[in-house]
C-alpha cells in the first residue's frame, strides 16, 4: 500500500468515528429533549391540580345550605369556579397525558352548570356533590399522572 492509500484509509476511519460520535450526541440530545418535555408536562399538570384546589374551595362556598341563606349572591362564586375551570381546561390536552383529567373536569363543568340552573328553584344537592367529587377526582388524576411522569423522566 502506498502513502496515499494509507491517508485515504486513515481519513475514512476518522470519518466513521466522527459519524459514530455525532450519532451518539444526536441520540443524547433527543433523549434530553424528551426528558425536558416530560418535566414540563409534569410541572404543568401539578400546577393545574393546585389551581383546581381553589375551584374546590369555591364549590364548597356554593353548598346548597349556603346558597339558600338570605342575601347570598351565587353569581360571582359560580363565575369564579367557571374561570378556574376555563383556565384548567385550556392547560389540559385533548389527547395524551392529562386528557383523562380534562374529561373529568368537563363533566364537573357540566354538573356545575346543572347545579347553577337549579339555584333559582331548589338547589340540586346531587349535582353539587357530583361537581365537587369530579373536581376531586380530577385533582387526584392530575397528581398521580404528574407523579408517574416525574418517575418516568
Rosetta blueprint (number, residue, H / E / L):
1 X L
2 X L
3 X H
4 X H
5 X H
6 X H
7 X H
8 X H
9 X H
10 X H
11 X H
12 X H
13 X H
14 X H
15 X H
16 X H
17 X H
18 X H
19 X H
20 X H
21 X H
22 X H
23 X H
24 X H
25 X H
26 X H
27 X H
28 X H
29 X H
30 X H
31 X H
32 X H
33 X H
34 X H
35 X H
36 X H
37 X H
38 X H
39 X H
40 X H
41 X H
42 X H
43 X H
44 X H
45 X H
46 X H
47 X H
48 X H
49 X H
50 X H
51 X H
52 X H
53 X H
54 X H
55 X H
56 X H
57 X H
58 X H
59 X H
60 X H
61 X L
62 X L
63 X L
64 X H
65 X H
66 X H
67 X H
68 X L
69 X L
70 X L
71 X L
72 X L
73 X L
74 X H
75 X H
76 X H
77 X H
78 X H
79 X H
80 X H
81 X H
82 X H
83 X H
84 X H
85 X H
86 X H
87 X H
88 X H
89 X H
90 X H
91 X H
92 X L
93 X L
94 X L
95 X L
96 X L
97 X L
98 X L
99 X H
100 X H
101 X H
102 X H
103 X H
104 X H
105 X H
106 X H
107 X H
108 X H
109 X H
110 X H
111 X H
112 X H
113 X H
114 X H
115 X H
116 X H
117 X H
118 X H
119 X L
120 X L
121 X L
122 X L
123 X L
124 X L
125 X H
126 X H
127 X H
128 X H
129 X H
130 X H
131 X H
132 X H
133 X H
134 X H
135 X H
136 X H
137 X H
138 X H
139 X H
140 X H
141 X H
142 X H
143 X H
144 X H
145 X H
146 X H
147 X H
148 X H
149 X H
150 X H
151 X H
152 X H
153 X L
